[in-house]
Amino acid sequence: MTQTTTTVKVQLVRSPIGCKESHRATVRGLGLRKLNSTSELQDTPAVRGMINKISYLVKVL
């Protein structure tokens, strides 16, 4: 049986400058660097929690 892994695409739409250091670290942990950069990640509870933490900075595509 094959397992299909679902992915989630995240785009950085606001700058993390002036945010908490932990939020900046979360942005880097998701693989986002510059504005409008996108990252495709596996849809896991850990990744969903990271996205939820910085929901005001990113857009889920």
C-alpha positions in Angstrom: 0.0 0.0 0.0 1.3 3.4 -0.9 1.1 6.3 1.5 0.2 9.7 0.1 1.8 12.5 2.0 -0.2 15.7 1.9 1.8 18.9 1.7 1.0 22.5 2.6 2.4 25.5 0.8 3.3 28.6 2.9 4.2 32.1 1.7 5.7 34.8 3.8 3.6 38.0 3.3 4.8 40.2 6.2 8.2 41.0 7.4 9.3 39.4 10.8 11.2 42.6 11.6 10.0 43.9 15.0 8.4 40.5 16.0 9.4 38.3 18.8 12.6 36.4 18.4 10.8 33.1 18.7 8.5 34.1 15.9 11.5 35.0 13.7 13.0 31.6 14.5 9.7 29.9 13.5 9.8 31.7 10.1 13.3 30.4 9.5 12.3 26.9 10.7 9.6 26.8 8.0 12.3 27.6 5.4 11.1 31.1 4.7 13.7 33.8 4.0 12.6 36.8 2.1 9.1 38.3 1.5 6.9 36.4 -0.9 9.2 33.3 -0.6 7.3 30.1 -0.5 8.0 26.7 1.1 6.2 23.4 0.6 6.2 21.3 3.7 4.6 18.1 4.9 1.3 18.6 6.6 2.0 17.4 10.1 0.7 18.7 13.5 4.1 20.3 14.2 4.1 22.3 11.0 0.4 23.3 11.5 1.3 24.5 15.0 4.2 26.6 13.6 1.9 28.1 11.0 -0.7 28.9 13.6 1.9 30.6 15.7 2.9 33.0 13.0 -0.4 33.2 11.1 -0.3 37.0 10.9 3.0 36.7 8.9 2.2 34.0 6.4 -0.4 32.9 3.9 -1.3 29.3 3.3 -1.6 28.5 -0.4 
